[in-house]
Amino acid sequence: MIFEEIADFAAALPAQGALAGLDLGTKTIGVAVSDTSRRVASPLTTIRRRKFTLDAEALLALVAERAIVGLVLGLPRNMDGSEGPRAQSTRAFARNLARLVDLPITFWDERLSTVAAERALLEADASRRRRGEVIDHVAAGYILQGALDRLAHLHRERAGGE
């Protein structure tokens, strides 16, 4: 099931369990996963895209292997907040994926996630080749961490503390 609002996504999740964050590109899918308490996102891998059925098969294998309980897809909005063709493509991917997996799915604004990932890799003195190999799943880590931070904030609000 696809949730537009992160609060609705949070309500659909079990109390514990890892989430996966996806950075959908035209050629690759960056994948990051969280710990089961949903505090820390870790870049995991990059899937080279072929066609949807093969991409979904690879993703679903990771979901099963890691006991993932929810998916966060980076939504590539334009800088003015509007949605263009890439965002529409991400939404179509989510709809197709939702037909194959019974997990809550939501979107997270991914503006500047690749820029942040690139900056972090430059600061870590990663070579150009290494940056090219890991940029997508590092960006997925930024996307997922943003969603995890928001989920933690929502949890604190519900618990009555701030």
Buried (B, 14 or more C-beta within 10 A) or exposed (E): EBBEEBBEBBEBBEEEBBBBBBBBBEEBBBBBBBBBEBEEBBBBBBBEBEEEEEBBEBBBEBBEEBEBBBBBBBBBBEEEEEEEEBBEEBBEBBEEBBEBBEBBBBBBBBBEBBEBBBEBBEEEEBEEEEBEEBBBBBBBBBBBBBBBEBBBEBEEEEEEEE
